[in-house]
Amino acid sequence: MGRSYVIGEYSEKYLKKLKAEERYGTTGILLGQITPVKTYIVFAARTPLKDHAELPPENPNEMNASDIEWVSEHARQVSRMLPGGILVLGVFLIRPPKMTKEEAHDIFRKLATAVEAAAAKERLWSFTEEEPAERVVLQVYADSKKMKVRAYDLHNPQTPIKMLDCKSSSLTAPWQVVEATINVEVYIPVPPSAEQQFDKNSLKGLNSWAKQIMQSSYLINGQFKEPDSLLGEGSKKKLPAEVQFLTAPVPIAEGEVDALIEDCGSSVGVKGTVRCRAYLHGSKSKVKDAIQALKRDVLNTVYIRCEMVFEDQILNKNVGGDSGLLKAPHRVFASVLPSGVAFCDYGFSDEGSKELEERYKELLDYELHPAQLDRAEEIMLEELGTEGLQDKDLSKRAGGQYGSEGFKYKGVAAAAGVGVIAVAVSVIYFGNFIGESA
């Protein structure tokens, strides 16, 4: 029996609305979840129009490289807003009346390939061989009430795009939630040849830490559960499952050497605590799938926050010398679906709700109400005060001073150090080598 595809009522109504407005030629991305047997389309968001245009181009089959790049950049930015378990599934097109089948398929291949490549740039993890390589392409026809869904094979782009049966569903229940608090302390070497300390290539230094996270053991609500057991098994209440990751050094195979010598002029230190979340649809979700989704969220949120700090430093040309302690953006969740599934955004300390609302409107074409914002995850920044923030060794080496921010969550105190969401990244100089100062 083949895979089945389900489109949520919100997405279905949204696409029909675009068609009713005769926005032919509109492209956009589809968000959702891929499970071993089903693919769920939970959200659709059109690509923002370029240059303040009021309508999409009449001939999307004439898309050039810059148009494809525009769509893929939109997908990259939206992928930052997704919690664990939710992915950019593919693309959609409100198909103009005169577009041929061949033209549509050509556009879909270009868009689907570019969108997946853009989203993959910010991943510290890879899909497993067991995970389906299919992505969804969806057409809304001008002369029909039908929406046709097809599957695009990422591994074999030139193979025919398969026609799919897609059912509509509210997708309101059941969604299971897993959460975790993760302590982070990573030092990223910066080569002397780097033009600036905040070169994005430096983020490759997170790969070793990422491997450690992906290989870590876990406890769920304080107990170990077998990977193939059901996530909600033995639980009477539908509360988020709290996960604790137990990390250890990455195992070294016999004959291999763990030591690594690198020519290094400086180091970027990432230290603190992050809060992570993942969603899984269905009451029969397995523990291994939940843990995998949550681990990927850990890697995503740390990478994204670091990259945003780098981008901010480069944009403001504050890339030289000892930068001391730099504030990374806060993560703010917002429930955008009746099911309670929340997306998130990242805001720096000088940004308020208005900026978050504007980004939801621009990137997700969604009118966000302030009441939907869930700041409880990171409301503790001011509650903890200076207690637990006196890491003298880091402060001495960075030559900076800590602010009065801290981080805790629902009564669980964060580890000593600075929350990544509060004050996360500092440039630390070690001369021409990495190691402890004398």
DOPA-836505 format. One record per atom (N, C-alpha, C, O): residue in one letter; x, y negated, z negated. Coordinates in steps of 0.2 Angstrom, whole numbers, plus 5000, padded with zeros to 4 digits. Layout:
! residues N
AXYZ;...
END
This chain:
! residues 438
M500450065000;M500050005000;M500449945000;M500949934996;G500349895004;G500749835005;G500649784999;G500149794995;R500949735000;R500949674995;R500249644996;R500049635002;S499949614991;S499349564991;S499549494990;S500049484986;Y499249454993;Y499349384992;Y498749344989;Y498149354992;V498849304984;V498249264981;V498449194981;V498949174979;I497949154983;I497949084983;I497449054978;I496949074977;G497749014973;G497348984968;G496848934971;G496948904976;E496248924967;E495748884969;E496048804970;E495748774975;Y496448784966;Y496748714966;Y497048704973;Y496948654976;S497548754975;S497848744981;S497448754987;S497448714992;E496948794987;E496448804992;E496048734993;E495948714999;K495748704988;K495448644988;K495848584991;K495648544995;Y496448584988;Y496948534990;Y497048534998;Y497048485001;L497248595001;L497348605008;L496748585012;L496748555017;K496148605010;K495548585013;K495448515013;K495148485018;K495648485008;K495548405007;K495948375012;K495748325015;L496548395013;L497048365018;L496748375025;L496848325029;K496448435026;K496148445033;K495548395034;K495448365039;A495148385029;A494548345029;A494748275031;A494348235034;E495348255028;E495548185029;E495948185036;E496148125038;E495948235040;E496248235047;E496948215046;E497248185051;R497248245041;R498048235041;R498348285045;R498848325042;Y498248295051;Y498548345055;Y499348325056;Y499448275057;G499648375056;G500448365056;G500748365049;G501348365049;T500348365044;T500648365037;T500948425035;T500748485037;T501548425033;T501948475030;T501948475023;T501848425020;G502148525020;G502248525012;G502448595010;G502648645014;I502548605003;I502848665000;I502348694996;I501848664993;L502348764995;L501948804991;L502348824985;L502948854986;L502048824979;L502348844973;L501948904970;L501348904971;G502348944967;G502049004964;G502449054961;G503049044959;Q502249114961;Q502649174958;Q502549234962;Q502049254965;I503149264962;I503249334966;I503249384961;I503749384957;T502849434961;T502849494956;T503049554961;T502949544967;P503149614958;P503349674962;P502749694966;P502849724972;V502149674965;V501549694969;V501149634972;V500849644977;K501249574969;K500849524972;K501249454972;K501749444968;T500949414976;T501249344977;T500649294975;T500149294979;Y500749254971;Y500249204968;Y500449134971;Y500949104969;I500049104975;I500149034977;I499748984972;I499148984972;V500048954967;V499748914962;V499648844963;V499248804960;F500148814968;F500148744969;F500348724976;F500848764978;A500048674979;A500348654985;A500448574985;A500048544982;A500948554988;A501148484987;A501348454994;A501848484997;R501048404997;R501248385004;R501948345003;R502148324998;T502348345009;T502948315009;T502748235009;T502348215013;P503148195005;P502948125005;P503148095012;P503648115016;L502748045014;L502848015021;L503447975021;L503647945016;K503847975027;K504447935027;K504247855029;K503747845032;D504647815026;D504647745028;D503947715027;D503647675031;H503547735022;H502947705020;H502347715025;H501947675026;A502447765029;A501947785034;A501247805031;A501347835025;E500747785034;E500047805031;E499847875033;E499447905030;L500047895039;L499847965042;L500447995044;L500947965046;P500448065044;P501048105047;P501048095054;P500648075057;P501648115057;P501748115064;P501248155068;P501048205066;E501048135074;E500548175078;E500848235081;E500448285082;N501448235082;N501748295085;N502348325081;N502948315082;P502148365075;P502648395071;P503148445075;P503648455072;N502948465081;N503348505084;N503948475087;N504448505090;E503948405087;E504548365089;E504948345083;E505348295084;M504948385077;M505348365072;M506048375073;M506348415077;N506448325071;N507148325072;N507548345066;N507248365061;A508148345066;A508548365060;A508448325054;A508448355048;S508348255055;S508248215049;S507548235046;S507448225040;D507048255050;D506348265047;D506448335043;D506148335038;I506748385046;I506848445042;I507248435036;I507048465030;E507748395036;E508148375030;E507648335025;E507748355019;W507248295027;W506748265023;W506348315019;W506148305013;V506048365022;V505648415019;V506048455014;V505748465009;S506648475016;S507048515012;S507248475006;S507248505000;E507348415006;E507548375000;E506948364996;E507048364989;H506348364998;H505748364994;H505748424990;H505548424984;A505848484994;A505848544990;A506348554985;A506248584979;R506948524986;R507448524981;R507248494975;R507348514969;Q506948434976;Q506748394970;Q506248424966;Q506248424960;V505748454970;V505148484966;V505448544963;V505148564957;S505948584965;S506148644962;S506448624955;S506448674951;R506648564954;R506948544948;R506348544942;R506448544936;M505748534945;M505148524940;M504848594938;M504348594935;L505148644940;L504748714939;L505048744933;L505648754932;P504648774929;P504848814924;P505048884926;P504948904932;G505348924922;G505448994923;G504849034926;G504349024923;G504949074931;G504449114934;G504049084940;G503749114943;I504149014941;I503848984946;I504348964951;I504848934949;L504248974958;L504748964963;L504348924969;L503748914969;V504848894973;V504548864979;V504448924984;V504948964986;L503848944985;L503749004989;L503749004996;L503849045000;G503648934999;G503648935006;G503448865008;G503448815004;V503148855014;V502848795017;V502148805020;V501948855021;F501848745021;F501248745024;F501248695029;F501648645029;L500748695034;L500648645039;L499948635041;L499548685042;I499648575041;I499048565043;I499048555051;I499248505053;R498948605054;R499148615061;R498648575066;R498048575066;P499048535070;P498648495075;P498248535080;P498448585081;P497748505083;P497348545088;P497748575094;P497548625096;K498148535096;K498548555102;K499148595101;K499548605106;M499348605095;M499948645094;M499948715096;M499448745094;T500348745100;T500348815102;T500648855096;T500948835092;K500448925097;K500748965092;K501448975092;K501748975087;E501848965098;E502548965098;E502848905095;E503348915091;E502548855096;E502848785092;E502748795085;E503148775081;A502148825083;A502048825075;A502548875072;A502848865067;H502648935075;H503148985073;H503848955073;H504248965068;D504048915078;D504748885078;D504748835072;D505348835069;I504248795071;I504348745065;I504348785058;I504748765054;F503948835058;F503948875051;F504648905050;F504848905044;R504948935055;R505648965054;R506148905052;R506548915047;K506148845055;K506548795053;K506448775046;K506948765042;L505848755045;L505648735038;L505748785032;L506048765027;A505548845033;A505648895028;A506348905027;A506548915021;T506748905032;T507548925031;T507848865027;T508148875022;A507648795029;A507948735026;A507748735019;A508048715015;V507048745018;V506748735011;V507148785006;V507248765000;E507148845008;E507548895004;E508248885002;E508448884997;A508548855008;A509248835007;A509348785002;A509848774998;A508948735002;A508948674998;A508848694991;A509148674986;A508348734989;A508148754983;A508748804980;A508848794974;A509048834984;A509648884982;A510248844979;A510648874976;K510348784982;K510948744980;K510948734973;K511548724970;E510448734969;E510448714962;E510348774958;E510148764952;R510448834960;R510448894956;R511048924954;R511548924958;L511148944948;L511748974946;L511549054945;L511949094942;W511049074949;W510849144949;W510649164956;W510549124960;S510649234957;S510449254964;S509849304963;S509749334957;F509449314968;F508849354968;F509149434968;F509749444971;T508849474965;T509049544965;T508849574971;T508449554975;E509149634973;E508949674979;E508249694978;E507949714984;E507949704972;E507349734972;E506749684973;E506249694975;E506949614973;E506449564973;E506349554981;E506749554985;P505649544983;P505449534990;P505849474993;P505849424990;A506049484999;A506349435003;A505849385007;A506049345010;E505249405006;E504749375010;E504549305007;E504549295000;R504449255011;R504249185009;R503549175013;R503449205018;V503149135010;V502449125013;V502449065018;V502749005016;V502149065023;V502049015028;V501249005029;V500949065031;L500948955028;L500248945028;L500048895033;L500348835033;Q499548905037;Q499248865042;Q498548845041;Q498148895040;V498348785041;V497648765041;V497548735048;V497848685050;Y497048765051;Y496848745058;Y496448695058;Y495948685054;A496448655064;A496048595065;A495348615067;A494848585065;D495248665071;D494648685074;D494348745070;D493948785073;S494548765064;S494248825061;S494248805053;S494648765051;K493848845050;K493848835042;K494348885039;K494448885033;K494648925043;K495148975041;K495848945039;K496048895042;M496148975034;M496848965032;M497249025034;M497049085031;K497649025038;K498049085040;K498749095036;K499149045037;V498849145033;V499449155029;V499949205032;V499649255034;R500549195033;R501049235036;R501649245031;R501749205027;A502049295032;A502649315028;A503249305033;A503249325038;Y503749265030;Y504349255033;Y504849285030;Y504949275023;D505249325033;D505849365030;D506449325030;D506749305035;L506649305024;L507249265023;L507949305026;L508349265028;H507949365025;H508549405027;H508549415035;H509149425037;N507949415038;N507949425045;N507549365048;N506949385050;P507749305049;P507349255051;P507049265058;P506549235059;Q507349305062;Q507149305069;Q506549365070;Q506249365075;T506449395065;T505949445065;T505249415065;T505149355063;P504749445069;P504049415069;P503749395062;P503849435057;I503449345062;I503149325056;I502449365055;I502049355059;K502449395050;K501849445049;K501249415046;K501249365042;M500649435049;M500049405047;M499849435040;M499949495039;L499549405036;L499349425029;L498649415027;L498349365030;D498349455023;D497749445020;D497849415013;D498249435009;C497449355012;C497549315006;C496949305003;C496449275006;K496849324997;K496249314993;K496249254989;K496849224987;S495649224987;S495649164983;S495449184976;S495049234975;S495749144971;S495649164964;S495749104960;S496149054962;S495449094954;S495549044950;S496249034947;S496448984945;L496549094946;L497149104943;L497249074936;L497749044934;T496649074932;T496649034926;T496949084920;T497149054915;A496849144921;A497049194916;A497149264919;A496949274924;P497549294915;P497949284910;P498749264912;P499049294916;W498949204909;W499649194909;W500049204903;W499749174898;Q500549234903;Q500949244897;Q501549194897;Q501849184902;V501749174891;V502249124890;V502749154886;V502649184881;V503449144888;V503949164884;V504449094883;V504449054888;E504649084877;E505049024876;E505749044872;E505749094869;A506249004872;A506849014869;A507248944867;A507148904871;T507548944862;T508048894860;T508748914861;T508948964858;I509148884865;I509848904867;I510348854865;I510248794867;N510848884862;N511448834860;N511948844866;N512048894868;V512148784868;V512648784873;V513248744871;V513248694868;E513848774873;E514548744872;E514948774878;E515248824877;V515048734883;V515448754889;V515848694891;V515748634890;Y516448714893;Y516948664895;Y517148684902;Y517348734904;I517048634907;I517148644914;I517748604916;I517848544915;P518248644919;P518848614921;P518748574927;P518348594932;V519148514927;V519048474933;V519748474936;V520248444933;P519848494942;P520548494945;P520848424946;P520448374947;P521548414945;P521848354946;P521648324953;P521648264954;S521548364958;S521448334965;S520748304966;S520648274971;A520348314961;A519648294961;A519648214962;A519948184958;E519248184966;E519248114967;E518948084961;E519048024960;Q518448114957;Q518148084951;Q517948144947;Q517848204949;Q517948124940;Q517848184935;Q517148204936;Q516948264935;F516648174939;F515948194940;F515848214947;F515248204950;D516348254950;D516248284956;D515748344955;D515848384951;K515248344960;K514748404959;K515048464960;K514748514957;N515648474963;N515948534964;N516148564957;N516248624956;S516248514952;S516448534946;S515948584942;S516148624938;L515348574944;L514848614941;L514848694942;L514548734939;K515348704947;K515448774948;K515748814942;K515748874941;G516048764938;G516348794932;G515848824927;G516048854922;L515148814928;L514648844924;L514548914926;L514148944922;N514848944931;N514649004933;N514849064928;N514549104927;S515449054925;S515649104920;S515149104914;S514949154911;W514949044912;W514449034906;W513749064909;W513449104905;A513549054915;A512949084918;A512949164918;A512449194916;K513549184919;K513549264919;K513449284912;K513149344911;Q513749254907;Q513649274900;Q512949274898;Q512749314895;I512549224900;I511849214898;I511449274902;I511049304898;M511649284908;M511249334912;M511349404909;M510949454910;Q511949414906;Q512149484903;Q511949484896;Q512149544893;S511649434893;S511549434886;S510949484884;S510549494888;S510949504877;S510449544875;S509949504872;S509949444872;Y509349524870;Y508849484868;Y508449524862;Y508449584861;L508049474858;L507549494854;L506949464855;L506949404857;I506349494855;I505649454856;I505349454850;I505149514847;N505149394847;N504849384841;N505249424835;N504949454831;G505849424836;G506349454831;G506449534832;G506749564827;Q506149564837;Q506149634838;Q506449654845;Q506349614849;F506749704846;F506949724852;F506449764855;F506049804852;K506249754862;K505849784866;K506149814872;K506549784875;E505949874874;E506249914880;E506049864886;E505549844886;P506549864891;P506449824897;P505849844900;P505449794903;D505649904901;D505049924905;D504349924901;D503849944904;S504449904895;S503749904891;S503449834893;S503649794895;L502749834891;L502349774892;L502549724888;L502649734882;L502549664890;L502649604886;L502249594880;L502449574875;G501549594882;G501049584876;G500849644872;G500449644868;E501249704873;E501049764870;E501149754862;E501749734860;G500649774858;G500749764851;G500649694848;G500649684842;S500449654852;S500349584850;S499549564851;S499249574856;K499249544845;K498549534845;K498349464847;K497849454850;K498849414845;K498749344847;K499049324853;K499649354855;K498749284857;K499049264864;K499449194862;K499249144865;L499949204859;L500449154857;L501049164861;L501249214863;P501449104863;P502049114866;P502549164863;P502549154857;A502849204867;A503349254864;A503949214863;A504249184867;E504249214857;E504849184855;E505449234856;E505449284854;V505949204861;V506549254863;V507149224860;V507249164860;Q507549264857;Q508249254855;Q508749284859;Q508649354859;F509149254862;F509749284866;F510349294862;F510549244858;L510649354862;L511249374859;L511749374864;L511849424867;T512249324864;T512749324869;T513349354866;T513549354860;A513749384871;A514449404869;A514849394875;A514649384881;P515549404874;P515949394880;P515849444885;P515649494884;V515849414892;V515749464897;V516249514897;V516849504897;P515949584898;P516349644898;P516949634904;P516749614909;I517549654902;I518049664907;I518149734909;I518349774904;A518149744915;A518349814917;A519049834916;A519449794916;E519149904915;E519849924914;E520249904919;E520149914925;G520849884918;G521349864922;G521349784924;G521749764927;E520749754923;E520649684924;E520949644919;E521049664913;V521149584920;V521449534916;V520949474914;V520649444919;D520749464908;D520349404906;D520649334907;D520249294907;A521249334906;A521549264906;A521549234913;A521549264918;L521449164913;L521349134919;L521749064918;L521649024913;I522249054922;I522648994922;I522448944928;I522448964933;E522248884926;E522048834931;E522348774930;E522548754925;D522548744936;D522848674936;D522248624935;D521848624939;C522348594929;C521748554927;C521948484924;C522448484920;G521648434927;G521848364924;G521348344918;G521548304914;S520748364918;S520248354913;S519748404912;S519748454916;S519248394908;S518748444907;S518048404905;S518048354902;V517548434908;V516848404906;V516548454901;V516448514902;G516448434895;G516148474890;G515348464889;G515148404889;V515048524889;V514348524889;V514148554882;V514248614881;K513848514878;K513748544871;K513048524868;K512848464869;G512648574865;G512048554862;G511548614862;G511748674863;T510948594862;T510348644862;T509848624867;T509648564868;V509548674870;V509048664875;V508448714874;V508548764871;R507848684875;R507248724875;R507048744881;R506948704886;C506848814882;C506648844889;C506048874888;C505748894883;R505748884895;R505048914895;R504948954902;R505248934907;A504549004901;A504449044908;A503749064907;A503449084902;Y503349074913;Y502649094914;Y502649154918;Y503049164923;L502249204916;L502149264920;L501349274920;L501049274915;H501149294926;H500449304927;H500249384926;H500649424929;G499749394923;G499549464922;G499649484915;G500149474912;S499249534913;S499249564906;S499749614906;S499949644901;K499949644912;K500449694913;K501149674914;K501549714917;S501349614913;S502049594914;S502449634910;S502349644904;K503049654913;K503549684909;K504049644906;K504149584908;V504349674900;V504849634897;V505449614901;V505649554900;K505649654905;K506249644909;K506149584914;K506549544915;D505549574917;D505349524921;D505349454917;D505549404920;A505049454911;A504949394907;A505649374905;A505849314905;I506149414903;I506749394901;I507149374907;I507549324906;Q507149404912;Q507449374918;Q507249304920;Q507649264922;A506549294920;A506249224922;A506549174917;A506649114918;L506549194910;L506749144905;L507549134906;L507749074905;K507949184907;K508649164908;K508749124914;K509149074913;R508349134919;R508449084925;R508249014923;R508548964926;D507749004919;D507548944917;D508148904912;D508248844913;V508448944908;V509048924904;V509548894909;V509748834908;L509748934914;L510248914919;L510048854923;L510448804924;N509448854925;N509148794929;N509148734925;N509448684928;T508948734919;T508848664915;T509548634913;T509648574913;V510048684912;V510648654910;V511048624916;V511348574916;Y510948664922;Y511248644928;Y510948574930;Y511348524932;I510348574930;I509948514933;I510148454928;I510248394931;R510148454922;R510348404917;R511048374919;R511148314919;C511448424919;C512148404921;C512248374927;C512548314928;E511848394932;E511948364939;E511648294939;E511848254942;M511048284935;M510748224935;M511248174931;M511248114933;V511648194926;V512048144923;V512648134928;V512848074929;F512848184932;F513348164937;F513148114942;F513448074944;E512548124945;E512248084950;E512148014947;E512347964950;D511948004941;D511947944938;D512547904937;D512647844938;Q513047944935;Q513747914934;Q514047894941;Q514347834942;I513947934946;I514147914953;I513747854956;I514047814959;L513147854955;L512747804957;L512947734954;L512947684957;N513047734948;N513247674944;N514047664944;N514247614941;K514347704948;K515147694949;K515447694942;K515947664941;N515247734937;N515547744931;N515847814931;N515647854927;V516347814935;V516647884936;V517447894934;V517747944935;G517647844931;G518347844929;G518547834922;G518047814918;G519047864920;G519247854913;G518847894908;G518547944910;D518947884901;D518647924896;D517947894896;D517747844893;S517447934898;S516747914898;S516347924891;S515847904890;G516747954886;G516447964880;G515848014880;G515848064884;L515347994876;L514748044876;L514148014881;L514047954880;L513848054885;L513348024889;L512748064888;L512648124887;K512148024889;K511548054887;K511248084893;K511148054899;A511048144892;A510748184898;A509948174897;A509748154892;P509548184903;P508848164902;P508448214898;P508648274897;H507948194895;H507448234892;H507048274896;H506848254902;R506848334894;R506348374898;R505648364895;R505548374889;V505148344899;V504548334897;V504048374901;V504048364908;F503648424898;F503148464902;F502548434902;F502348384898;A502148444908;A501448424909;A501048474912;A501248504917;S500548494908;S500048544911;S499648524917;S499248474916;V499748554923;V499448524929;V498948574932;V498648554937;L498848624929;L498348674931;L497848694926;L498048694920;P497248714928;P496748744923;P497048804919;P496848814913;S497448834922;S497748894918;S498248874912;S498348924908;G498448814912;G498848794907;G499648794909;G500048774905;V499748824915;V500448824918;V500648744918;V500348704921;A501248734915;A501548664915;A502148664920;A502548704920;F502248604923;F502848594927;F503148544922;F502948524917;C503748524924;C504148474920;C504448424924;C504548424930;D504748364921;D505148314924;D505648304919;D505648314913;Y506148264921;Y506748244917;Y506748174917;Y506848134922;G506748144911;G506748064911;G507348044906;G507448074901;F507747994908;F508247964904;F507847924898;F507347914899;S508247904893;S508047874887;S507647804889;S507247784885;D507847774894;D507547714896;D506947714900;D506747664903;E506747774902;E506147784906;E505547804901;E505647844897;G504947774903;G504347794899;G503847834903;G504047864908;S503247844901;S502747884904;S502647864911;S502447904916;K502647794912;K502447774919;K502947794924;K502647814930;E503547804923;E504047824928;E503847904929;E503947924935;L503747944924;L503548014925;L502948014929;L502948064934;E502447974928;E501847984932;E501947964939;E501647994943;E502347914940;E502447894947;E502847954951;E502747964957;R503247994948;R503648044951;R503148104952;R503248134958;Y502748114948;Y502248174949;Y501748154955;Y501648194959;K501648084956;K501248064961;K501648074968;K501348094973;E502248054968;E502648054974;E502848124976;E502748144982;L503048164971;L503348224973;L502848284973;L502848334977;L502248274969;L501748334969;L501148304971;L500648344971;D501048244973;D500448214975;D499848234970;D499348254972;Y500048214964;Y499648234958;Y499548174954;Y500048144952;E498948154952;E498748104948;E498848124940;E498348154938;L499448114937;L499548134930;L499248084925;L499348024926;H498848114921;H498648074915;H499148074909;H499348124908;P499248014906;P499748014900;P499648074895;P500048094892;A498948084894;A498748134889;A499048204891;A499048254887;Q499148214897;Q499448284900;Q500148294898;Q500448354898;L500548244896;L501248244895;L501348284888;L501048254883;D501748334888;D501848364881;D502548344879;D503048374881;R502648304875;R503248274872;R503448314866;R503948304863;A503048364864;A503148404857;A503848444858;A504148454853;E504048464864;E504648504865;E505248464862;E505748494860;E505248394864;E505848354862;E505748294858;E506048244858;I505148294854;I504948244850;I505448234844;I505448184841;M505848284843;M506248294837;M506948254838;M507348254833;L507048214843;L507648184844;L507748134839;L508348114837;E507248104836;E507348044831;E507248074824;E507348044819;E506848134824;E506748164817;E507348184813;E507348174807;L507748224817;L508348254814;L508848204811;L509248214807;G508848144815;G509348094813;G510048114814;G510248144819;T510548094810;T511248104811;T511448174808;T512048194809;E511048204804;E511248264801;E511348324806;E510948334811;G511948354805;G512148404810;G512448384816;G512548424820;L512548324816;L512848294823;L513648274822;L513848244826;Q513948294817;Q514648274815;Q515148324817;Q515448364813;D515148344824;D515648384827;D516348344827;D516448314833;K516748344822;K517248304822;K517848314827;K518148274830;D517848384829;D518348404834;D518248374841;D518648344844;L517548374843;L517348354849;L517448274849;L517648244854;S517148244844;S517148174843;S517848144844;S518048094847;K518348184841;K519048154841;K519348164848;K519648114850;R519248214851;R519548224858;R519148184863;R519548164868;A518548174862;A518148134867;A518348054866;A518248014870;G518548034860;G518647964858;G517947924858;G517947864859;G517447964857;G516747924856;G516447934850;G516747974845;Q515847904849;Q515447914843;Q514747944844;Q514547924850;Y514547984840;Y513848004841;Y513347954839;Y513447914835;G512747954843;G512247914841;G511747944835;G512047994832;S511147924834;S510747944829;S510247994831;S509748004828;E510348024837;E509848074840;E510048144837;E510648154836;G509548184837;G509648254835;G509148294839;G508748264843;F509048364837;F508548404840;F508348464836;F508748494834;K507748474836;K507448534832;K506848544836;K506548504840;Y506548604834;Y505948624837;Y505448664833;Y505648714830;K504848634831;K504348674827;K504648704821;K504548764819;G505048664818;G505348684811;G505948724812;G506248734807;V506248734818;V506848774819;V507348724820;V507348694825;A507848714815;A508348664816;A508848694822;A509048744822;A509048644826;A509548654831;A510248674828;A510348654822;A510648704832;A511348714829;A511748654828;A511548604832;A512248654824;A512648594823;A512948574830;A513148614834;G512948504831;G513148484838;G512548444841;G512048424837;V512648414847;V512148374850;V511748404855;V512048444859;G511048394854;G510648434859;G510848404866;G510948344867;V510848454871;V510948444878;V510548384880;V510648344884;I509848394878;I509448344880;I509548274877;I509248224880;A509948264872;A510048204869;A510648174871;A510648124875;V511248204869;V511848174871;V512248234873;V512548274869;A512348244880;A512548314882;A513248314885;A513648364884;V513448274889;V514048284893;V514548224891;V514448164890;S515148254890;S515748204889;S516348224893;S516448284894;V516748174894;V517348194898;V517948194893;V518048154889;I518248254892;I518748264887;I519448284891;I519448324895;Y519948244889;Y520548254892;Y521048294888;Y521148294882;F521348344891;F521848384888;F522548384891;F522948434891;G522648334895;G523348324898;G523248364905;G522748354908;N523748414906;N523648444913;N523548524911;N523648564916;F523248534906;F523048604904;F522448604900;F522248554897;I522048664900;I521448674896;I521748714890;I522048764890;G521548684884;G521648724878;G521548674872;G521348614873;E521748694866;E521648654860;E522248614859;E522848624860;S522048544857;S522548504856;S522948514850;S522648544845;A523548494850;A523948514844;A523748474838;A524048474833;
END
